[in-house]
Structure formats: C-alpha cells, structure tokens
C-alpha cells in the first residue's frame, strides 16, 4: 500500500485515497471516529478531503472477516452509507451495546454487529488477503464451513464439482478433510481464495460482497446475475443497496490459463462464438485473448495443461493449434475411437502421435492416478513413466524337473487359491472338466489336485498376482471368489483381478483381452473404446460403455462377445459347436434349435456343421458361462 501511495476505498467511489505517512492535523477518522495523528489516507478532492480521512489501519481493514464471537458466518464491513438497517436497534454492537457512526462488521443473516474497535482485530482471521501464505500453511478458514479449515491439495484430479463455481475440479484444490462434508466443500484454489468483498468496474459506486446459496437468501429473480442474466447456485458478489449481482465467474477481470501464453479478458457483451478449445458454438460471454484472437468458454479454461492417461505411457499435453498435427489425416481419439476435430483443443503425445479428446482424457476412468507435479517441465518428458507393478508369483514351487532343452518345469506347486498341492498333468481330459481359474474347458498342460476335482491351466497358474489393465487407473490384485465382472457384466467364480478401493472387478478372460484386438469375426483391427455413453454391440445388440470399435466401419463388439470361446460343447451333443459370424444360409428364416425361438441373422451364433444345428450363445453356454 505504501509503495502505491493510493487506495481505492468503498467510502469514495469517485477518487482513490492518497497516502500521507505522517499527518498531524487531528481530524476525525471516518472509520473509528477518533482523531488522526500519524499514517493517514485521505481524498485529495477539495470537496471531500476532510470527510474521507482515515487512519491507515482503518482504511486498510478487510471488507470481510471471520470472528470468534460469530464463527458461523463471515462478517462484512459497512459504514452508514452501505449499512442499511432503518431501525437504530438493528445496528447496535453486540459487544458495547451502542449504536455509533463508525465502521461496523455485520452479519445480515443473524443481525449481528461489531464495531471495528470492538471487533478486537488482533484476534481476527482475515479472509485470505494473502493467498500465497495460505499455500505455505496448507489450510484456509473459509465461510462455507465454519467448523473445519479447508486443506490444500496441489494436484487434485478427481473431477468433483467446485462449491464456488459449480465446475469440475482438476488441479490445485481446497477441501474439507472431514469425512461428512469433504465432497460438499471442495473448491478450486482460485474459487476458495476469492475475496469476501471487491470493487468492480461494472458497479463502481459501492463495494460488492460475496454470498453463497447459504448466506445469499434471495428470491431467484433478485439473485439474477447482471452479466449472464442467469440465476445459478454459485458464489455471487452482491450490492444489496442496488440489487446488483454478479457471479464470481462473470466477475473475473483477467483469467490466467495453464495452456495459453497470454491472460484472457472477459468480453462483457453476449455474442455468438465458437470456442477455440471445445469447438462448440455458443451464445454468451466468452473470454478473449486479443493478441491471438482466441475465444473460449470460462469452463474450458480449467482443462489442465498436461495429464497422464492409463492407456498411454507418456504424459499428454493440451494443444489448441493444429500445426502440431497433419490436418489431412483422419484422426481418431484413441480412448473412445471417435473422430477428432484437430482445429480445436485436444490432448496429444508428439512422440507417439497419440490423440485424445479433451473430455475423454480428463474422464476419471481414463486418467492415471499420478501426480505430474513430480515431473518437472522439460525433464524426461519423452521418457516412459515407470508405472510397472512389482508382482510376486501366485504359487510356491514344490517340485521341478529339467526339460530336454534345459528349462526348469514346476511339476508340483502350492497355489494361493487352493488348500492342496497341485501336480502338473500333460494328458487329455475326457469328461469335459473346466479350469477353476478361467472357467473354460481344460486342456493340457494343466495342474490338478489329486484329492479333489480342482484343475488349472498351466497358463492360469502363471497369472501374476498384480497387474495393470487399461480399464482401470489403479493396479489390480488376483483373487478367487464369486463376483460380477465390470467389463462383460457377467457373474464369475474363477480368477478375477480386483481393485478393492474402487469396487472394480475384472474376470480373468476380460483381463487378457488386448487394447487392439484382431478377431476372426471382423476383417479389420478393433480398438478398445471407452465412452460416457453406451454403444451398441454388432454381434449381440447389447449396449455398453466399453466396446472394441473399428475405425474403418461402424462395427463394434462388447467384452462378452469378444471373449466367447471359438469352439465349445453342449451337454451330450456328439460334435463341437463353432462360433459363427454370418447366417448359415439365405433362407431368410433363422431359429435356435435349442430354445426354438427366432434368431437375429446379424448376430453371432454357435453352429454344428455336421448336424446343421444352430443355437444362441446363451443357450449353448448357459446364463452364467463364467460360473463352474
């Protein structure tokens, strides 16, 4: 303040106050009504200089504060011009019990008043006048939660809704650590640190005071923002004297974004524009970079500059310049396998030419749970992030033999999933036994229990205890019990991989399907597509969020169909059934010979060529094919 020599103060909307380091005139301070000797602010205008003199300490009072005598709500600073209770009794100070013409802190919700001298300002907690200090302290006392201070997280990526602006949070965050209210009181760092009061060029006459839906207590029409002309449940600056409201997003005079070199300023007039980040045409108030002729939505400014997705080994950087890409190429998002418009914003890995939609990359299901702040700018950007998972073997070796090529073979093992030792068998099984791990027909080599009917494929016994999978952001652990697979949506009682913290389970068959799939049922490669909307499976008609999609045509299959066995047997039928992908003839009439109901000729089915015997997959495999 002393270096600037001037102060814009709510007592005088026309003139800034000028600083005098050693005034000795003894005039009365406008704030505390006491004589002034020493550092002073005054208005240099001849018409109001004697009226607008303040002690330096009174002029620099915060517009809002928390006080221990009234911890439930913040107190807002008023003088007789903005302090509008008509009755004298309503302005009486709760401490000295007097009504005086000095500045007063007031809670309008509770009719609570404290003169600035009675407020005993040495005990106050000012509302984040110095945000950089709050980062060091890691805590912030905020009016949204009078019981608990908010705790600072430097790189939150959960996408929860901000209590202040009602937009998703990615990046620096304040939250309440109390379990009962942490999801309700999450804020962007910038939203948590907005001042309780401010001067704004759209309403220069009076200061604006911050309210939320708890302390705003307005009728919907009276809370309409004068800029966007909408009533929303976000923090709002308000002048009660003039019924003037402006949302905190609409009040921003300059916006710093991670992915653009210049600050953005609001365009104060509603226009029709196309956002240069999301590519959507909209009518409203964009933010503008005049240097670059760059227009964006306020909500699009919150996209992080870089992030890491589960399905790519390098960090992705946001780009809104198609110069990084070859525009002539037809680009597909490698997370949802839908087309990408390279004229607008996207996430990109230049080393691997990996492209992803903005919303696909920030989706919680696709994002890696990793703190990229540990990776400094320009350091190891092109190196693969070490996301390997150390995994112990799922069994102990009891006996081994050496093969003809010198390879050691475990002939007897103790597996975590079974109480008895298992011996390696290299002979055919003739009674249609199933593997207890993958619940598929057993075939040599396999491990068997001599004491009970328990079988493992050798490949299933060798499954790692921990692994990563593109369908989930956390490492998965091998388990064995009855569960519901989140990929194929079927019950399973064999092996599955699990993330217990997220209640995510994946049966072993689905865990082995690669991201890029070559399947006999289609001529082109299929790529794993994960979307927030459901897509139709071409082979069965079910709709799922995760499918394998073809970029050359509209073909897609879900995990249930992608893991169907190529051949299988049915009860006492003497021949095996083969999975078929096209109608067996051109008769135009297609039925299942088991349930005798009509079949869709476009859907996959099982067929015995020797007997010309077609059947639905569910009729051959049963309702729960992954249950033994």
N, C-alpha and C positions, 0 to 999 in steps of 0.2 A: 504493500500500500504506500509506504513512504517513498519508494522509488518512483511510483507512478504519479504521486502528488495529487491525484484526483480519485474521486469515489462516486460512482453512480448510486444514489440512495433513494429509497422509496419515499422519503419525505418531500422530494422535489423532482418531479418527472421531467422538468424542462432543462435544468442545469446540473452538471456534475459538481459535487462539493470539492473544494480546494483545501489542501492540507497546509496548516501552519504548525511548525514544530514547537513554538514557544509563545503562545498567546497569553496575554496578561490582562485582558480587558474586563474580566469578571462578569461577562454576560451569562444569562441563564441557558443551560444546556436544554435543547429541545427534547432530549431523551429522558434524562433523570430529573430535570427541573432544578439542578444545583448549579452554582457558579463555576465558571470555566477559568482555570489557570493552568497552562501547560499545553501539550499537544492537542490540536483542535482541527476540526473540519468545519468549513463554512461555505455558504453560497456567495460568490463574488458579485452577483447581481445586486444593484443598489436597492432594489425594491424588497429584497427578501434576506439580505445578509444577516441582519440582527435576529431574524426569526428562525433561520435554519443553521444556527451554530450548534455544534455537538462536541463533547469530549471525544477524543479519538476512540476510546474504548466503547462509548455508546454508539458512535457511528458505525463501528465495525462489528456490532452484535450480529450473530447469525439470525436469519429470518425464521429458523425453526430449531428446536432442540428437544431432547428428552430430559425429563427432570424426575428425580427420585420421589417427589411429592405427588407426581401424577404419572406413574410408569406405563399406564395402559395405552395412552395416545401421545403423539407429539404435540408440543405447544408451539403456536405460531405467533410471531411478533406483530403487534398492531400499535398504531397511535390513534389519536382522536379522529383522524380523517378516515382511517380504514377500520376502526373498531366500532362496529355499528350497533351495539345494543342501545335501544332507545331509553330503557329504564336504567337509572343510575345504579340500582341494586344489582343488576346483572354484570356490571363491570367491577364490582367490589373484589379487591385482592383477598385470596383465601388465607394469606399469612398475616397481613397487617390490618385486615378488615376495613380498609379505607378505599375510597374512590378518588384517585388523583389523576391529573392530566400528564402522566408520564407514560413512557412506552411500557406496554404490558404484554406478557406472553399469555395466550389464551387457547383453551380447547373448547371449541364451539359445541362439540357433541355433549360435553358434560357441564358447560357453563363454569369452567374452572379458569381462574385468572391469577397471575402472579406479576406484580410489578418487577421491572428488571432489577431493581436493587434488592427486592425481597427474594428473587429467584436464586440469590447466592451463587453467582455464576461460576465460582471456583469449583462447585460440585457438579456442574452440568456436564452432559455428554453431547457435544456438538455433533450435528448430523453430517459426517464425512466431508468437512471442509477441506480435508487433505487426503484424498483417496490413496496417494502413494504410501502414506503412513499405514493405512488400513491393510495393504498387501503385506507389509512387514509384520503387522500384528496378527494377520490371518483371521481376524474376527471383525464383525461390523454390527453395531447395535442399530436395528432397523425398526421403523414403525410398524411393519407388517407383523412382527412377533415381539410382543412386549416381555415375554418370559425368557427367550433364549437369544443370544447373539448369533448372527449368521456366520458360517465358517467359509473360508475362501478355498476354492479348488482351481488351480491354474489351467487345467486342461480337461474339463468335463465333456464327454461326448455322448451322453445318454439321450439327448433329444427331448428332454422333458419340457413342458410349457413354462415359460417365464411368467411369474406372478405380475410383473410390471407391464410388459408389452404384449403378452399372450402369444409370443412366437417361440419356436423351438430353440433350445439352448445347445450350442456346440462351442466350447472354448471356455474362457475364464468365467467362473460362476461363484455365486454365493448361495449357500443353502443352510437350512436349519438342521443341525445334526440329530435333533430329537426325532425318534422313530415315528411318533404320531403325526408330525407335521412337516417332515423334510420334503415330501413331494409337493406340498401346498405352498411352501415358501422358498421356492427356487427362483433365482434371478440371474440374468446376465450381469456380469460385473458392472457394465455401464448403467444398467437399469437400477441396480441396488445403490449406486453412488450418485444418482441424480439429486440435486439439492432440494430441500424442502420448499424453497422459495426462489424465484428468479424474476428479473426484468426481461421482457420480451418485446421486440420491435413491433409486433402486431398489436400490442396493448401497452403503450409506453406510459400511460397515466398512472397505473397502480401496479404494485408487485403481484405476481401470481403465486398461489400457494398450492402445494402438491396434495392431492387426495387420492385414495383408492376407493374401491366399492364399499369398504367398511366405514370409512370416515367421510365419504362424499355425500351420503344420504340425500340424494337429489331425485326428483322425478326425472324420468327418462328424457323428456323434452328439454328440461333445464340443464341436462348434462351433455347435450349435443356439442360436439367439437366444432369450433368456428372455422376450422381449416378443411377437414374432411367431411363435415356435416353429418357425422355418424355418432351414435351412442354405443360405445363398446366397454366391456369390463376390463379396461386397462387403466393404469395410473394417469391422472389428468391434472393439469395445472388450471386453477380457477381463481377468478376475481369475483367474490361474492357481491361486491358493490355494483358491478356492471353485468352480472350473469355472463361473464366471458369464460369459455372453457377451451382448452387445447390439450389434446393427448400428448403424452411425453414423446411419442414418435413424431408427431406433427410439429412439436416444439423445437426439434433439433435444428440448429443453425448451420452446423457443419458435421459431416459424417466421415469418419476415418474407416476404411475397409481394408482388410488384410491383402486383398488381391489386386488393388489398384494403386497406382503411384501417387495420385492426387486426391485431396479431400473432395467430398461431394457435398453440394449445397442443395437445399430443397427448392423446388420450383413451386412457388406459392399459388399457382393457378392450376385448376384442374384441366388436364388436356388428355387427349387420346394418344398413347405412345406404345411402342414395343420395347419391352425390357431387354437390354443387351446381355443379360445373364440368363434368364429363364426362357426368353424368346416369345413370351405370351403378350398378346395385345391387351391393353387395359385402359381404363379411363380413370384418372385420379391425379395424385400429386407425386410425380417421380422425383428422384434425386439425380442431380446433374453434375457431370464434370464438364465445364465449359471448354476446357483445354482440349479434351478428346471428343467432345460431342457425344458423351456417354450417358445414357439414361438407364436407371434401374429402379425396381421396387425397393422400398425400405426393407421388406422381409428378405430380399435376395442379398442384402449387404451382410447377412450373418453367416453365409457359407464360409467354412474355414479355407484358408489358402492351400493347405495340403492335408491329406489324411491317408490312412492305410486301410485297404480292404482285405478281407480274408482270402480272396481268390487271386491276389497278385502279390508277388514277393517284394516289390518296391513301393515306396510312397507315391501317391498320385498328387499332381499339382493342378489347381484350377486354372483354366485358361479361357479367356473370352476373346481370343484372337485366332482366327482360322489360319493365320500364316504358319502356325506350328504344324498344321495338318495339310494333307493334299486334298483339296476340295473336290477333285474329280472322282475320288474314291467314294464308294458307297459304304458308309460307316455304320457299324452296329455296336451298341453298348454290350460289353462282354459280361455284364451282370444280368441284364434282362433279355438280351438278344433282340432288341427292338432298334429301329433306325435312330441315328443321332443327327441332329442338325448342327453341323460344325460352324455355322455362322454365329452361334451363341455360346453360352458358357457350358463347359464340360470338365470332367476330371481326366487327366492324361498322364501316361508314363511315356516319355520320349524315347527311352532306351528300348522298350518293348513294343511301342506303338499300341499301347493298351488304352482303350477309350471307355468311359463310363458316363452315363447321365448323372447330373448333379444329385437328383433325388435318390437314385439307385445307390450312389456311393455313400451318402450320409445315412441311408437306412440302417437302423441298428442291427438288423440281421446280416448285413453285408460287411459292416465295419469291423476292423480288427480292434480288439481291446488292448490298445498300446498307447503309451504316452510319447507322442512325437516331439515333445519339447526336449527329450533327451537326445534327439538327433539334431545337431546344430545345422543352421543353413549352410549349404555348400559342402558339408562334411559327410562323406560316404553316401551321397545322395543316390549314386548309381550302384551301390553295393547291396546285395541281398540282405535284408534284415534277418537276423538269426531268430527264427521262430520255431526251431526244432523242439521236439518234446522228448526228453530223456525217458526211456521206457524199459523197465525190467521185463524179463521173459515171463510168460504166463505159467510156466511149469519148471519143475526141477528134474534134471536127468538122473535116472536111477541106474540104467544100464546102457551101454553103447556098443556098437560093433563098427569095424572099419570096412567100408565097401571096396570093391575091386579097384576103383580109381583113387583109393586112399582117403575118401571122405568119411568123416565120423557120422554115424547114424544113431540117433537115440531110439533104442528098441524098447525101453520102458521108462515111463515118466510119471511124475506126480503133478497133476494139474490142479490149479486153484478151484476149479468148478466141480471137482468130484472127490469123494472121500477115499476111493480105492486107487491103486496104481493101474495105469493103462499100458497095454502091450501093443506094439506095432504089428499089424497084420497086412499081408500082401496077397490076399486071396479074394476071390469074388464072393459076394453075399447073394444068396438065392431067395431070401424071404422078404424082400422089399423093405429092409431096415432103413431108417433115416438117421442122418447125422444129428446129434444133440446140440451141435453148435449152430449150423446154418439151416437145419431142418430140411435138408434136401436128401435125395436118395444117396445112400452110402456107396462108395466105390473105392477100390484100393489105390494107394496105400491108406490105411486108417488105423487109429488107435481104438482098442476095445478093452472093456473091463471083463475079466474072467468070472467075476462074482455076480454081475448084474447086466442087464441089457442096456449098455451105455456105449455109444460109438462117437468117434470124432474123425473127420477127415484129417489127414496129416497137415493140410494147409490151414484148417481151422485151429488145430492145436498150436500152430506157429503164429497166430494172430498176436500183435503187440498189445500190451496192457494199456498203453496210452497212444493216442494218435490225434491228428487234426483232420478236420473234414470241411469242405467248402460250404456246407450248410450251416455251420455254427462258428461263432467267434472265439470260443474257449476250447482248450484241449478236452478230449473225451476219454473216458475210462471204460475198459471192458468189464462187463458184468453179465450175470446169467440169472434171469428170473422172468416172470411174465410181465410184459409191458406193451405199451402202444407206440408204434413207430411213427415219428413225426414227418417222415418222408413218404412212405407208401400208405399210411393210415390203415394199418392192419395190426392185429394182435400178434405177439411173438412170445415164445417161451424158450428160445435158444439164446445164443450170444447176442448182445447188443452193446453199443457204445453210448455212454451217458454223460451228461453234464448235470450233476445234481443241483447246483446252484440255480440253474435255469429251467429245471424240469424238462430237459431236452433228451430224448432217447431215439436212437437210430439202430435198427436191426442190422445184423452183420451183412446181409445181402445188399442193402441200400448203402452201407458204408463203403462197399467195394466198387460202386459204380463210378467211373471217372467223370470229370467235368466235361470232357469232349468224348462223345460216345459214338462208336461205329456199331450199328445194329443191322442184323440181317433183314429186318422189316422195312428198311428205307435205304435208298441209294446214296444219300448224302450224309455227311457228318452232322451229328446233333450236339448242341451246346447247352449246358445247364442254364436255364433261365429262371431267375428268382424275381418275382414281382409282387407288388402290394395288391394287385387284382388277380382274379382267378382266370386261368387259361384252360381251354378245352383239350383233352387228350384225344388224338385222332384214332386211337386204337380201341378205346372203350367208351368215350363220351363223357367221362367224369371230368370235373373242373378242379384244378389245383393251382396253388401259388408257385410251386416248383415243378417245372417240366423240362424236358430236353427238346430243344427247338431247332428247326432247320432254318438257316439264313437264306436258302435258295427258294423255298416254298413255304407254305403255311403248315407243314406237318409238325406235330408235337406229340410226345408220349410222356406220361407221368411215371413216377418211380415204380408203381405197382406193375405196369406193363413192361417197363424196362428190365425188371428182374424176373419176369416169367421164365420158367425153365424151357429150353428148346424142345426137350422131349420129356415125357412123363408116362406113368402108367395109371390105369384106372381099375381099381378093385380086381376082379377076376378076368378082365379082358385080356386075351392072349397076346395081343400086339401092343407095342408102344404107340402113344399119340405124339404127333409132331405139331408144334406151333405153326399155324398158317396165317398168312397176311392178306390174302385175296380170296374171293369167293371160289369155291371148288368147281363151279360150272356156271353156265349162263342161263340157267333155268328160270331165274327170277324169283324162285321160292326157296327160302333158306330157313331151316329149323334145327334145333338142338335135339339130337337123338336120345338124350338122357331125360331132359325135362319136357321135351316135345313142344317147347314154345318157339316162336319166331326169332330168328337171329338177324341182326343188322349186317348186311353184306359188306359194309365198310369197316366193320370191327374185326379184330383178330379172334381166332378160334383154334381149338385143337381138333386134329383130324387123323383118323386112322385110314391110311390109303388102302390097306388090304381089305378092309371091310366097308369102305366108303361111309365112314362113321364120323360125322361132325358133332362138336359139342362146345357149349360155352366154357370158357376157362374156369368160372366159378363152379360149374357142375363137375368138371374133372378134378379140380384141386380142392374143392370144398370152400366153405365160407371163411375159414381161417387156415390158409395154406402154410402159414409160418408157425403153426402150433403142432407139436408132436403128440 
